[in-house]
Amino acid sequence: MKALVYVGLKPGVLDPQGRTISRSLNDLGFDEVTGAFQGKVIELNLKNSDEPREAIQARVEQMCEKLLANTVIENYRIELKD
Amino acid sequence: MKALVYVGLKPGVLDPQGRTISRSLNDLGFDEVTGAFQGKVIELNLKNSDEPREAIQARVEQMCEKLLANTVIENYRIELKD
């Protein structure tokens, strides 16, 4: 089983990386770009288990809270895949 | 319109970041994690245009080739959203 974790900055948090991307694309002639935000995706391979999906989801949430996301400034979203 | 660009390492490319995540999760007691890979997501805001979807997709592909991805070691995937 796989878990995809999307981590991105909370709205309102300064995103210099996104602004750099946006400005660089404009400089390269891509004028249609009006904004950019960069986040990360973490793909986790998980051992197959008989636990219910809710329990697995809860474990991955713990991983986010403890390690994968800085919840002061970042949001996360989890997607489980068989 | 929005474009989501997912950029990740090609298979076979050494991923020290992913290995660190995987090992750290194991150390924290999450034994079910057998592997981890980290990639990035770039969300682009695009001006609304009358161009066909294929043309917009082609432009975003150019952005990836020129700036967003290092195609020697990275793959990318584009998703357009209205």
Backbone of each chain as nested JSON, in Angstrom:
{
  "chains": [
    {"id": "A", "residues": [
      {"number": 1, "name": "MET", "atoms": {"N": [0.836, -1.206, 0.0], "CA": [0.0, 0.0, 0.0], "C": [0.871, 1.255, 0.0]}},
      {"number": 2, "name": "LYS", "atoms": {"N": [0.368, 2.281, -0.642], "CA": [1.12, 3.53, -0.692], "C": [0.338, 4.675, -0.061]}},
      {"number": 3, "name": "ALA", "atoms": {"N": [1.059, 5.611, 0.51], "CA": [0.431, 6.832, 1.0], "C": [1.13, 8.011, 0.335]}},
      {"number": 4, "name": "LEU", "atoms": {"N": [0.34, 8.901, -0.226], "CA": [0.894, 10.124, -0.784], "C": [0.578, 11.253, 0.164]}},
      {"number": 5, "name": "VAL", "atoms": {"N": [1.608, 11.987, 0.567], "CA": [1.421, 13.1, 1.489], "C": [1.808, 14.385, 0.768]}},
      {"number": 6, "name": "TYR", "atoms": {"N": [0.861, 15.303, 0.651], "CA": [1.127, 16.594, 0.022], "C": [1.309, 17.628, 1.126]}},
      {"number": 7, "name": "VAL", "atoms": {"N": [2.444, 18.321, 1.116], "CA": [2.713, 19.321, 2.142], "C": [2.942, 20.671, 1.465]}},
      {"number": 8, "name": "GLY", "atoms": {"N": [2.207, 21.677, 1.909], "CA": [2.369, 23.0, 1.316], "C": [2.254, 24.077, 2.377]}},
      {"number": 9, "name": "LEU", "atoms": {"N": [2.729, 25.254, 2.054], "CA": [2.646, 26.364, 3.007], "C": [1.192, 26.769, 3.233]}},
      {"number": 10, "name": "LYS", "atoms": {"N": [0.874, 27.166, 4.467], "CA": [-0.467, 27.682, 4.765], "C": [-0.67, 28.999, 4.037]}},
      {"number": 11, "name": "PRO", "atoms": {"N": [-1.924, 29.301, 3.696], "CA": [-2.184, 30.588, 3.04], "C": [-1.702, 31.719, 3.945]}},
      {"number": 12, "name": "GLY", "atoms": {"N": [-1.073, 32.721, 3.355], "CA": [-0.619, 33.855, 4.139], "C": [0.841, 33.766, 4.535]}},
      {"number": 13, "name": "VAL", "atoms": {"N": [1.409, 32.554, 4.455], "CA": [2.829, 32.417, 4.78], "C": [3.652, 32.852, 3.567]}},
      {"number": 14, "name": "LEU", "atoms": {"N": [4.665, 33.664, 3.811], "CA": [5.508, 34.17, 2.73], "C": [6.162, 33.012, 1.973]}},
      {"number": 15, "name": "ASP", "atoms": {"N": [6.082, 33.021, 0.641], "CA": [6.584, 31.922, -0.178], "C": [7.586, 32.449, -1.206]}},
      {"number": 16, "name": "PRO", "atoms": {"N": [8.817, 32.729, -0.749], "CA": [9.817, 33.315, -1.65], "C": [10.151, 32.397, -2.826]}},
      {"number": 17, "name": "GLN", "atoms": {"N": [10.117, 31.079, -2.59], "CA": [10.425, 30.119, -3.644], "C": [9.403, 30.212, -4.774]}},
      {"number": 18, "name": "GLY", "atoms": {"N": [8.121, 30.293, -4.367], "CA": [7.062, 30.433, -5.357], "C": [7.202, 31.716, -6.159]}},
      {"number": 19, "name": "ARG", "atoms": {"N": [7.538, 32.797, -5.467], "CA": [7.683, 34.075, -6.168], "C": [8.842, 34.057, -7.147]}},
      {"number": 20, "name": "THR", "atoms": {"N": [9.915, 33.382, -6.747], "CA": [11.067, 33.267, -7.651], "C": [10.69, 32.489, -8.908]}},
      {"number": 21, "name": "ILE", "atoms": {"N": [9.964, 31.387, -8.72], "CA": [9.535, 30.581, -9.868], "C": [8.67, 31.419, -10.793]}},
      {"number": 22, "name": "SER", "atoms": {"N": [7.715, 32.113, -10.206], "CA": [6.782, 32.904, -10.997], "C": [7.53, 33.982, -11.792]}},
      {"number": 23, "name": "ARG", "atoms": {"N": [8.447, 34.685, -11.122], "CA": [9.165, 35.76, -11.792], "C": [10.088, 35.205, -12.88]}},
      {"number": 24, "name": "SER", "atoms": {"N": [10.739, 34.079, -12.58], "CA": [11.644, 33.492, -13.57], "C": [10.887, 33.055, -14.819]}},
      {"number": 25, "name": "LEU", "atoms": {"N": [9.691, 32.478, -14.616], "CA": [8.896, 32.054, -15.776], "C": [8.499, 33.269, -16.602]}},
      {"number": 26, "name": "ASN", "atoms": {"N": [8.111, 34.352, -15.936], "CA": [7.781, 35.585, -16.658], "C": [8.989, 36.071, -17.462]}},
      {"number": 27, "name": "ASP", "atoms": {"N": [10.166, 36.038, -16.828], "CA": [11.384, 36.487, -17.505], "C": [11.694, 35.635, -18.733]}},
      {"number": 28, "name": "LEU", "atoms": {"N": [11.304, 34.357, -18.672], "CA": [11.561, 33.46, -19.801], "C": [10.509, 33.626, -20.899]}},
      {"number": 29, "name": "GLY", "atoms": {"N": [9.546, 34.524, -20.686], "CA": [8.56, 34.789, -21.73], "C": [7.214, 34.122, -21.493]}},
      {"number": 30, "name": "PHE", "atoms": {"N": [7.067, 33.424, -20.356], "CA": [5.773, 32.806, -20.059], "C": [4.903, 33.817, -19.297]}},
      {"number": 31, "name": "ASP", "atoms": {"N": [4.329, 34.744, -20.052], "CA": [3.595, 35.848, -19.421], "C": [2.269, 35.414, -18.821]}},
      {"number": 32, "name": "GLU", "atoms": {"N": [1.798, 34.242, -19.212], "CA": [0.501, 33.795, -18.702], "C": [0.555, 33.379, -17.238]}},
      {"number": 33, "name": "VAL", "atoms": {"N": [1.753, 33.233, -16.673], "CA": [1.867, 32.806, -15.272], "C": [1.686, 34.01, -14.346]}},
      {"number": 34, "name": "THR", "atoms": {"N": [0.677, 33.948, -13.485], "CA": [0.416, 35.075, -12.586], "C": [0.821, 34.766, -11.141]}},
      {"number": 35, "name": "GLY", "atoms": {"N": [1.169, 33.508, -10.873], "CA": [1.586, 33.165, -9.524], "C": [2.031, 31.719, -9.466]}},
      {"number": 36, "name": "ALA", "atoms": {"N": [2.87, 31.394, -8.497], "CA": [3.329, 30.013, -8.351], "C": [3.541, 29.695, -6.876]}},
      {"number": 37, "name": "PHE", "atoms": {"N": [3.272, 28.462, -6.517], "CA": [3.478, 28.004, -5.145], "C": [4.196, 26.676, -5.202]}},
      {"number": 38, "name": "GLN", "atoms": {"N": [5.216, 26.507, -4.365], "CA": [5.874, 25.212, -4.365], "C": [5.639, 24.458, -3.079]}},
      {"number": 39, "name": "GLY", "atoms": {"N": [5.265, 23.204, -3.227], "CA": [5.087, 22.334, -2.073], "C": [5.854, 21.045, -2.288]}},
      {"number": 40, "name": "LYS", "atoms": {"N": [5.689, 20.093, -1.369], "CA": [6.358, 18.812, -1.59], "C": [5.375, 17.658, -1.519]}},
      {"number": 41, "name": "VAL", "atoms": {"N": [5.736, 16.579, -2.181], "CA": [4.965, 15.337, -2.127], "C": [5.874, 14.282, -1.547]}},
      {"number": 42, "name": "ILE", "atoms": {"N": [5.394, 13.552, -0.59], "CA": [6.176, 12.431, -0.063], "C": [5.388, 11.154, -0.305]}},
      {"number": 43, "name": "GLU", "atoms": {"N": [6.027, 10.218, -1.009], "CA": [5.378, 8.944, -1.294], "C": [5.927, 7.928, -0.305]}},
      {"number": 44, "name": "LEU", "atoms": {"N": [5.033, 7.295, 0.445], "CA": [5.475, 6.309, 1.434], "C": [5.029, 4.919, 1.01]}},
      {"number": 45, "name": "ASN", "atoms": {"N": [5.942, 3.973, 1.015], "CA": [5.564, 2.574, 0.835], "C": [5.265, 1.985, 2.201]}},
      {"number": 46, "name": "LEU", "atoms": {"N": [4.088, 1.391, 2.324], "CA": [3.692, 0.834, 3.62], "C": [3.51, -0.674, 3.508]}},
      {"number": 47, "name": "LYS", "atoms": {"N": [3.919, -1.373, 4.564], "CA": [3.673, -2.82, 4.624], "C": [2.178, -3.084, 4.519]}},
      {"number": 48, "name": "ASN", "atoms": {"N": [1.81, -4.13, 3.804], "CA": [0.394, -4.484, 3.767], "C": [-0.052, -4.941, 5.145]}},
      {"number": 49, "name": "SER", "atoms": {"N": [-1.219, -4.459, 5.559], "CA": [-1.703, -4.871, 6.871], "C": [-3.209, -5.066, 6.798]}},
      {"number": 50, "name": "ASP", "atoms": {"N": [-3.749, -5.724, 7.815], "CA": [-5.19, -5.978, 7.828], "C": [-5.941, -4.867, 8.542]}},
      {"number": 51, "name": "GLU", "atoms": {"N": [-5.21, -3.871, 8.981], "CA": [-5.86, -2.771, 9.698], "C": [-6.86, -2.044, 8.798]}},
      {"number": 52, "name": "PRO", "atoms": {"N": [-7.917, -1.494, 9.397], "CA": [-8.854, -0.711, 8.59], "C": [-8.182, 0.559, 8.067]}},
      {"number": 53, "name": "ARG", "atoms": {"N": [-8.687, 1.035, 6.951], "CA": [-8.147, 2.225, 6.288], "C": [-8.039, 3.42, 7.236]}},
      {"number": 54, "name": "GLU", "atoms": {"N": [-9.027, 3.552, 8.129], "CA": [-9.034, 4.702, 9.04], "C": [-7.824, 4.66, 9.964]}},
      {"number": 55, "name": "ALA", "atoms": {"N": [-7.462, 3.442, 10.384], "CA": [-6.329, 3.292, 11.298], "C": [-5.028, 3.65, 10.576]}},
      {"number": 56, "name": "ILE", "atoms": {"N": [-4.916, 3.219, 9.314], "CA": [-3.712, 3.518, 8.538], "C": [-3.602, 5.018, 8.33]}},
      {"number": 57, "name": "GLN", "atoms": {"N": [-4.73, 5.62, 7.96], "CA": [-4.776, 7.076, 7.757], "C": [-4.337, 7.811, 9.029]}},
      {"number": 58, "name": "ALA", "atoms": {"N": [-4.814, 7.333, 10.172], "CA": [-4.475, 7.968, 11.449], "C": [-2.974, 7.866, 11.722]}},
      {"number": 59, "name": "ARG", "atoms": {"N": [-2.366, 6.717, 11.379], "CA": [-0.925, 6.545, 11.56], "C": [-0.162, 7.534, 10.677]}},
      {"number": 60, "name": "VAL", "atoms": {"N": [-0.6, 7.679, 9.428], "CA": [0.102, 8.592, 8.518], "C": [-0.058, 10.035, 9.006]}},
      {"number": 61, "name": "GLU", "atoms": {"N": [-1.224, 10.345, 9.574], "CA": [-1.409, 11.686, 10.162], "C": [-0.4, 11.931, 11.282]}},
      {"number": 62, "name": "GLN", "atoms": {"N": [-0.179, 10.9, 12.101], "CA": [0.832, 11.03, 13.162], "C": [2.214, 11.298, 12.575]}},
      {"number": 63, "name": "MET", "atoms": {"N": [2.528, 10.603, 11.47], "CA": [3.836, 10.809, 10.814], "C": [3.971, 12.26, 10.367]}},
      {"number": 64, "name": "CYS", "atoms": {"N": [2.872, 12.816, 9.836], "CA": [2.9, 14.214, 9.384], "C": [3.142, 15.147, 10.553]}},
      {"number": 65, "name": "GLU", "atoms": {"N": [2.402, 14.915, 11.638], "CA": [2.505, 15.803, 12.799], "C": [3.896, 15.735, 13.419]}},
      {"number": 66, "name": "LYS", "atoms": {"N": [4.482, 14.526, 13.415], "CA": [5.763, 14.349, 14.103], "C": [6.971, 14.677, 13.246]}},
      {"number": 67, "name": "LEU", "atoms": {"N": [6.87, 14.436, 11.926], "CA": [8.079, 14.577, 11.111], "C": [7.877, 15.279, 9.77]}},
      {"number": 68, "name": "LEU", "atoms": {"N": [6.826, 14.898, 9.052], "CA": [6.789, 15.288, 7.629], "C": [6.409, 16.741, 7.384]}},
      {"number": 69, "name": "ALA", "atoms": {"N": [5.573, 17.302, 8.266], "CA": [5.141, 18.686, 8.048], "C": [5.473, 19.529, 9.264]}},
      {"number": 70, "name": "ASN", "atoms": {"N": [5.748, 20.778, 9.027], "CA": [5.892, 21.747, 10.117], "C": [4.538, 22.431, 10.236]}},
      {"number": 71, "name": "THR", "atoms": {"N": [3.719, 21.935, 11.191], "CA": [2.317, 22.359, 11.206], "C": [2.115, 23.81, 11.637]}},
      {"number": 72, "name": "VAL", "atoms": {"N": [3.174, 24.459, 12.058], "CA": [3.044, 25.894, 12.354], "C": [2.809, 26.679, 11.061]}},
      {"number": 73, "name": "ILE", "atoms": {"N": [3.528, 26.282, 10.018], "CA": [3.423, 27.044, 8.761], "C": [2.927, 26.213, 7.581]}},
      {"number": 74, "name": "GLU", "atoms": {"N": [2.788, 24.881, 7.776], "CA": [2.421, 24.037, 6.637], "C": [1.126, 23.249, 6.856]}},
      {"number": 75, "name": "ASN", "atoms": {"N": [0.41, 23.065, 5.763], "CA": [-0.752, 22.19, 5.707], "C": [-0.353, 20.871, 5.077]}},
      {"number": 76, "name": "TYR", "atoms": {"N": [-1.084, 19.815, 5.398], "CA": [-0.818, 18.561, 4.678], "C": [-2.125, 17.873, 4.294]}},
      {"number": 77, "name": "ARG", "atoms": {"N": [-2.02, 17.009, 3.293], "CA": [-3.172, 16.259, 2.806], "C": [-2.676, 14.856, 2.504]}},
      {"number": 78, "name": "ILE", "atoms": {"N": [-3.467, 13.866, 2.905], "CA": [-3.028, 12.47, 2.752], "C": [-3.936, 11.74, 1.773]}},
      {"number": 79, "name": "GLU", "atoms": {"N": [-3.331, 10.92, 0.937], "CA": [-4.085, 10.121, -0.034], "C": [-3.563, 8.687, 0.067]}},
      {"number": 80, "name": "LEU", "atoms": {"N": [-4.454, 7.75, 0.349], "CA": [-4.019, 6.348, 0.424], "C": [-4.308, 5.642, -0.888]}},
      {"number": 81, "name": "LYS", "atoms": {"N": [-3.361, 4.819, -1.336], "CA": [-3.54, 4.082, -2.599], "C": [-3.234, 2.615, -2.389]}},
      {"number": 82, "name": "ASP", "atoms": {"N": [-4.058, 1.749, -2.985], "CA": [-3.786, 0.304, -2.837], "C": [-2.736, -0.165, -3.833]}}
    ]},
    {"id": "B", "residues": [
      {"number": 1, "name": "MET", "atoms": {"N": [-7.234, 29.627, -14.534], "CA": [-6.868, 28.219, -14.704], "C": [-5.6, 27.885, -13.915]}},
      {"number": 2, "name": "LYS", "atoms": {"N": [-5.531, 26.653, -13.434], "CA": [-4.352, 26.245, -12.67], "C": [-3.651, 25.069, -13.328]}},
      {"number": 3, "name": "ALA", "atoms": {"N": [-2.349, 25.025, -13.174], "CA": [-1.599, 23.856, -13.618], "C": [-0.837, 23.315, -12.427]}},
      {"number": 4, "name": "LEU", "atoms": {"N": [-0.963, 22.002, -12.215], "CA": [-0.178, 21.366, -11.155], "C": [0.931, 20.571, -11.813]}},
      {"number": 5, "name": "VAL", "atoms": {"N": [2.15, 20.827, -11.393], "CA": [3.288, 20.119, -11.97], "C": [3.939, 19.283, -10.867]}},
      {"number": 6, "name": "TYR", "atoms": {"N": [3.985, 17.98, -11.083], "CA": [4.63, 17.081, -10.123], "C": [6.013, 16.725, -10.653]}},
      {"number": 7, "name": "VAL", "atoms": {"N": [7.035, 16.979, -9.865], "CA": [8.399, 16.685, -10.292], "C": [9.022, 15.706, -9.307]}},
      {"number": 8, "name": "GLY", "atoms": {"N": [9.561, 14.605, -9.822], "CA": [10.192, 13.622, -8.935], "C": [11.417, 13.025, -9.59]}},
      {"number": 9, "name": "LEU", "atoms": {"N": [12.25, 12.401, -8.785], "CA": [13.454, 11.773, -9.321], "C": [13.102, 10.585, -10.207]}},
      {"number": 10, "name": "LYS", "atoms": {"N": [13.878, 10.402, -11.278], "CA": [13.682, 9.227, -12.124], "C": [14.047, 7.971, -11.349]}},
      {"number": 11, "name": "PRO", "atoms": {"N": [13.414, 6.838, -11.697], "CA": [13.769, 5.595, -11.01], "C": [15.256, 5.315, -11.203]}},
      {"number": 12, "name": "GLY", "atoms": {"N": [15.9, 4.873, -10.151], "CA": [17.32, 4.548, -10.26], "C": [18.224, 5.668, -9.786]}},
      {"number": 13, "name": "VAL", "atoms": {"N": [17.683, 6.886, -9.688], "CA": [18.498, 7.997, -9.198], "C": [18.525, 7.94, -7.673]}},
      {"number": 14, "name": "LEU", "atoms": {"N": [19.711, 8.068, -7.111], "CA": [19.884, 7.997, -5.658], "C": [19.042, 9.067, -4.967]}},
      {"number": 15, "name": "ASP", "atoms": {"N": [18.28, 8.674, -3.952], "CA": [17.366, 9.604, -3.288], "C": [17.669, 9.662, -1.791]}},
      {"number": 16, "name": "PRO", "atoms": {"N": [18.722, 10.358, -1.402], "CA": [19.124, 10.38, 0.008], "C": [18.057, 10.986, 0.917]}},
      {"number": 17, "name": "GLN", "atoms": {"N": [17.312, 11.961, 0.381], "CA": [16.255, 12.602, 1.159], "C": [15.177, 11.581, 1.525]}},
      {"number": 18, "name": "GLY", "atoms": {"N": [14.779, 10.793, 0.517], "CA": [13.773, 9.757, 0.741], "C": [14.245, 8.739, 1.769]}},
      {"number": 19, "name": "ARG", "atoms": {"N": [15.52, 8.343, 1.67], "CA": [16.044, 7.346, 2.616], "C": [16.078, 7.893, 4.027]}},
      {"number": 20, "name": "THR", "atoms": {"N": [16.4, 9.186, 4.149], "CA": [16.43, 9.8, 5.479], "C": [15.036, 9.814, 6.09]}},
      {"number": 21, "name": "ILE", "atoms": {"N": [14.032, 10.18, 5.271], "CA": [12.654, 10.194, 5.765], "C": [12.247, 8.804, 6.231]}},
      {"number": 22, "name": "SER", "atoms": {"N": [12.537, 7.811, 5.388], "CA": [12.132, 6.445, 5.687], "C": [12.788, 5.97, 6.989]}},
      {"number": 23, "name": "ARG", "atoms": {"N": [14.089, 6.224, 7.129], "CA": [14.786, 5.778, 8.325], "C": [14.302, 6.522, 9.57]}},
      {"number": 24, "name": "SER", "atoms": {"N": [14.065, 7.828, 9.427], "CA": [13.604, 8.601, 10.583], "C": [12.24, 8.121, 11.051]}},
      {"number": 25, "name": "LEU", "atoms": {"N": [11.351, 7.81, 10.084], "CA": [10.022, 7.316, 10.465], "C": [10.159, 5.984, 11.205]}},
      {"number": 26, "name": "ASN", "atoms": {"N": [11.042, 5.104, 10.721], "CA": [11.28, 3.835, 11.411], "C": [11.779, 4.092, 12.83]}},
      {"number": 27, "name": "ASP", "atoms": {"N": [12.707, 5.024, 12.962], "CA": [13.257, 5.338, 14.289], "C": [12.188, 5.861, 15.239]}},
      {"number": 28, "name": "LEU", "atoms": {"N": [11.188, 6.537, 14.672], "CA": [10.105, 7.081, 15.507], "C": [9.064, 6.012, 15.838]}},
      {"number": 29, "name": "GLY", "atoms": {"N": [9.268, 4.786, 15.35], "CA": [8.358, 3.703, 15.688], "C": [7.358, 3.354, 14.599]}},
      {"number": 30, "name": "PHE", "atoms": {"N": [7.473, 4.025, 13.452], "CA": [6.558, 3.695, 12.347], "C": [7.197, 2.592, 11.498]}},
      {"number": 31, "name": "ASP", "atoms": {"N": [7.075, 1.352, 12.008], "CA": [7.777, 0.239, 11.362], "C": [7.141, -0.174, 10.045]}},
      {"number": 32, "name": "GLU", "atoms": {"N": [5.912, 0.288, 9.806], "CA": [5.232, -0.13, 8.583], "C": [5.791, 0.554, 7.337]}},
      {"number": 33, "name": "VAL", "atoms": {"N": [6.625, 1.583, 7.525], "CA": [7.18, 2.297, 6.374], "C": [8.381, 1.532, 5.818]}},
      {"number": 34, "name": "THR", "atoms": {"N": [8.303, 1.123, 4.559], "CA": [9.408, 0.368, 3.971], "C": [10.203, 1.202, 2.959]}},
      {"number": 35, "name": "GLY", "atoms": {"N": [9.699, 2.375, 2.641], "CA": [10.439, 3.219, 1.706], "C": [9.754, 4.561, 1.561]}},
      {"number": 36, "name": "ALA", "atoms": {"N": [10.516, 5.576, 1.171], "CA": [9.924, 6.903, 0.987], "C": [10.638, 7.626, -0.144]}},
      {"number": 37, "name": "PHE", "atoms": {"N": [9.891, 8.428, -0.878], "CA": [10.45, 9.212, -1.975], "C": [9.916, 10.62, -1.846]}},
      {"number": 38, "name": "GLN", "atoms": {"N": [10.806, 11.6, -1.989], "CA": [10.296, 12.965, -1.928], "C": [10.38, 13.667, -3.271]}},
      {"number": 39, "name": "GLY", "atoms": {"N": [9.281, 14.274, -3.665], "CA": [9.256, 15.059, -4.892], "C": [8.697, 16.428, -4.597]}},
      {"number": 40, "name": "LYS", "atoms": {"N": [8.49, 17.228, -5.657], "CA": [7.876, 18.532, -5.406], "C": [6.648, 18.734, -6.285]}},
      {"number": 41, "name": "VAL", "atoms": {"N": [5.764, 19.585, -5.824], "CA": [4.59, 19.977, -6.594], "C": [4.69, 21.476, -6.809]}},
      {"number": 42, "name": "ILE", "atoms": {"N": [4.489, 21.915, -8.012], "CA": [4.448, 23.349, -8.265], "C": [3.067, 23.687, -8.806]}},
      {"number": 43, "name": "GLU", "atoms": {"N": [2.406, 24.607, -8.111], "CA": [1.075, 25.027, -8.544], "C": [1.237, 26.349, -9.276]}},
      {"number": 44, "name": "LEU", "atoms": {"N": [0.78, 26.402, -10.515], "CA": [0.9, 27.629, -11.3], "C": [-0.478, 28.228, -11.541]}},
      {"number": 45, "name": "ASN", "atoms": {"N": [-0.623, 29.51, -11.261], "CA": [-1.84, 30.22, -11.662], "C": [-1.616, 30.772, -13.058]}},
      {"number": 46, "name": "LEU", "atoms": {"N": [-2.549, 30.456, -13.952], "CA": [-2.407, 30.899, -15.347], "C": [-3.546, 31.839, -15.709]}},
      {"number": 47, "name": "LYS", "atoms": {"N": [-3.216, 32.858, -16.488], "CA": [-4.257, 33.75, -17.004], "C": [-5.263, 32.938, -17.811]}},
      {"number": 48, "name": "ASN", "atoms": {"N": [-6.526, 33.27, -17.689], "CA": [-7.518, 32.595, -18.524], "C": [-7.274, 32.961, -19.978]}},
      {"number": 49, "name": "SER", "atoms": {"N": [-7.344, 31.968, -20.853], "CA": [-7.139, 32.251, -22.275], "C": [-8.086, 31.391, -23.096]}},
      {"number": 50, "name": "ASP", "atoms": {"N": [-8.249, 31.729, -24.363], "CA": [-9.147, 30.966, -25.232], "C": [-8.408, 29.856, -25.949]}},
      {"number": 51, "name": "GLU", "atoms": {"N": [-7.136, 29.722, -25.655], "CA": [-6.36, 28.678, -26.331], "C": [-6.889, 27.29, -25.981]}},
      {"number": 52, "name": "PRO", "atoms": {"N": [-6.752, 26.342, -26.902], "CA": [-7.167, 24.973, -26.579], "C": [-6.273, 24.387, -25.493]}},
      {"number": 53, "name": "ARG", "atoms": {"N": [-6.851, 23.438, -24.766], "CA": [-6.145, 22.788, -23.652], "C": [-4.785, 22.237, -24.065]}},
      {"number": 54, "name": "GLU", "atoms": {"N": [-4.706, 21.693, -25.289], "CA": [-3.456, 21.075, -25.755], "C": [-2.347, 22.132, -25.832]}},
      {"number": 55, "name": "ALA", "atoms": {"N": [-2.735, 23.356, -26.269], "CA": [-1.746, 24.425, -26.41], "C": [-1.233, 24.852, -25.034]}},
      {"number": 56, "name": "ILE", "atoms": {"N": [-2.154, 24.942, -24.067], "CA": [-1.76, 25.321, -22.704], "C": [-0.835, 24.254, -22.123]}},
      {"number": 57, "name": "GLN", "atoms": {"N": [-1.231, 23.0, -22.314], "CA": [-0.417, 21.877, -21.827], "C": [0.989, 21.933, -22.436]}},
      {"number": 58, "name": "ALA", "atoms": {"N": [1.053, 22.253, -23.725], "CA": [2.35, 22.317, -24.404], "C": [3.222, 23.43, -23.819]}},
      {"number": 59, "name": "ARG", "atoms": {"N": [2.586, 24.565, -23.484], "CA": [3.335, 25.675, -22.876], "C": [3.891, 25.262, -21.514]}},
      {"number": 60, "name": "VAL", "atoms": {"N": [3.063, 24.58, -20.712], "CA": [3.525, 24.164, -19.38], "C": [4.661, 23.136, -19.524]}},
      {"number": 61, "name": "GLU", "atoms": {"N": [4.571, 22.286, -20.549], "CA": [5.674, 21.346, -20.799], "C": [6.969, 22.094, -21.067]}},
      {"number": 62, "name": "GLN", "atoms": {"N": [6.869, 23.166, -21.849], "CA": [8.066, 23.99, -22.105], "C": [8.633, 24.566, -20.814]}},
      {"number": 63, "name": "MET", "atoms": {"N": [7.728, 25.019, -19.919], "CA": [8.176, 25.565, -18.628], "C": [8.963, 24.511, -17.856]}},
      {"number": 64, "name": "CYS", "atoms": {"N": [8.456, 23.264, -17.904], "CA": [9.131, 22.175, -17.19], "C": [10.513, 21.941, -17.775]}},
      {"number": 65, "name": "GLU", "atoms": {"N": [10.571, 21.885, -19.09], "CA": [11.845, 21.586, -19.747], "C": [12.863, 22.691, -19.497]}},
      {"number": 66, "name": "LYS", "atoms": {"N": [12.381, 23.944, -19.463], "CA": [13.31, 25.071, -19.345], "C": [13.661, 25.425, -17.912]}},
      {"number": 67, "name": "LEU", "atoms": {"N": [12.734, 25.24, -16.97], "CA": [12.999, 25.725, -15.62], "C": [12.627, 24.77, -14.492]}},
      {"number": 68, "name": "LEU", "atoms": {"N": [11.415, 24.179, -14.594], "CA": [10.874, 23.541, -13.393], "C": [11.504, 22.195, -13.061]}},
      {"number": 69, "name": "ALA", "atoms": {"N": [11.933, 21.45, -14.096], "CA": [12.496, 20.123, -13.829], "C": [13.895, 20.025, -14.418]}},
      {"number": 70, "name": "ASN", "atoms": {"N": [14.736, 19.252, -13.769], "CA": [16.033, 18.916, -14.33], "C": [15.847, 17.564, -15.02]}},
      {"number": 71, "name": "THR", "atoms": {"N": [15.637, 17.607, -16.333], "CA": [15.191, 16.389, -17.024], "C": [16.276, 15.316, -17.128]}},
      {"number": 72, "name": "VAL", "atoms": {"N": [17.494, 15.643, -16.717], "CA": [18.524, 14.599, -16.683], "C": [18.19, 13.579, -15.588]}},
      {"number": 73, "name": "ILE", "atoms": {"N": [17.728, 14.077, -14.455], "CA": [17.478, 13.164, -13.327], "C": [16.025, 13.174, -12.854]}},
      {"number": 74, "name": "GLU", "atoms": {"N": [15.201, 14.068, -13.415], "CA": [13.827, 14.168, -12.91], "C": [12.759, 13.938, -13.987]}},
      {"number": 75, "name": "ASN", "atoms": {"N": [11.683, 13.332, -13.562], "CA": [10.471, 13.2, -14.371], "C": [9.461, 14.252, -13.96]}},
      {"number": 76, "name": "TYR", "atoms": {"N": [8.546, 14.609, -14.868], "CA": [7.478, 15.496, -14.44], "C": [6.14, 15.047, -15.03]}},
      {"number": 77, "name": "ARG", "atoms": {"N": [5.078, 15.491, -14.367], "CA": [3.722, 15.156, -14.786], "C": [2.883, 16.407, -14.611]}},
      {"number": 78, "name": "ILE", "atoms": {"N": [2.053, 16.706, -15.609], "CA": [1.279, 17.955, -15.58], "C": [-0.212, 17.649, -15.463]}},
      {"number": 79, "name": "GLU", "atoms": {"N": [-0.895, 18.424, -14.642], "CA": [-2.343, 18.277, -14.473], "C": [-2.963, 19.667, -14.617]}},
      {"number": 80, "name": "LEU", "atoms": {"N": [-3.883, 19.832, -15.55], "CA": [-4.537, 21.135, -15.709], "C": [-5.874, 21.138, -14.98]}},
      {"number": 81, "name": "LYS", "atoms": {"N": [-6.158, 22.248, -14.299], "CA": [-7.424, 22.354, -13.558], "C": [-8.12, 23.653, -13.892]}},
      {"number": 82, "name": "ASP", "atoms": {"N": [-9.438, 23.583, -14.056], "CA": [-10.15, 24.827, -14.383], "C": [-10.449, 25.634, -13.124]}}
    ]}
  ]
}
